[in-house]
Amino acid sequence: MADDKLSGNVKTAYDEFYKTHDEAWRMLGAKYKAQHIIDVCQGFTFNKVLEVGAGDGSILKILSEKSFAPEYHAVEISESGVSYIQSRQIQSLKSVQVFDGYHLPYPDDSVDLIILSHVLEHVEHERLLLRELKRVAKMCVIEVPRDYKTNVDDRIKHFLAYGHINVYTPTSLRYLLRTEGFEIMKDLTSMIEPEVTQFNAYINLKKPKSFVTDLKIKAEYAVKNAMGNLMGKRKQEQLANAYTVLCSKTNQQTEIF
């Protein structure tokens, strides 16, 4: 039986993670992650929102500025992340605390919406965390990167450099959620926006700025976007860089037989 505690090396790795901080890069990524949450939740309203694995609070900051909900809470395994969130003075953020990665300090059915954005790929025992989300929240938004592709074996070191120990496709995430008793209400796919690719190339990787590079980045995005629109959902999922779902819990237990 899997231990429901973080491995020591995982805790150590993340404790100091947000002490070296690139706010511009994190805010740019959060800009689109927050928009995906708003888009997939369209038509629903939530009063009490909890972000699990809130990182440095960038997503909550943007959601707060857009008045997504009247009340926010955050938990994070990294002490440096919690300290950074506290320093941001996010409006309507009622609490932020360190948690152990699996046990949420909230009663049953006490939260309207849990946000789990780009967290599940880092979790050692993903089903244990999902069961805890199901206990606490009425609905969940979950977003994961679509890492599982034909060349996944060649990219293991790349994914581990980002802390990704699980890889997903839209199908594998749906399967995981359904076998844990979640009902998927809405979903969407997304590709990395040209603005993000350009920032990564020019700022993070320090490549020289180039009109040709810009053109190639925008053209590739436009072609993939057009192909997805033309060929439908299956193609969109094949081309996507991330997959976002809004799900509700059911009374169904974990399916085995």
Secondary structure, 3 states (H helix, E strand, C coil): CCCCCCCHHHHHHHHCCCCCCCHHHHHHHHHHHHHHHHHHCCCCCCCEEEEECCCCCHHHHHHHHCCCCCEEEEEECCHHHHHHHHHCCCCCEEEEEECCCCCCCCCCCCEEEEEEECCHHHCCCHHHHHHHHHHHEEEEEEEEECCCCCCHHHHHHHHHHCCCCCCCCHHHHHHHHHHCCEEEEEEEEECCCHHHHHHHHHHHCCCCCCHHHHHHHHHHHHHHHHHHHHHCHHHHHHHCCEEEEEEEECCCCCCCC
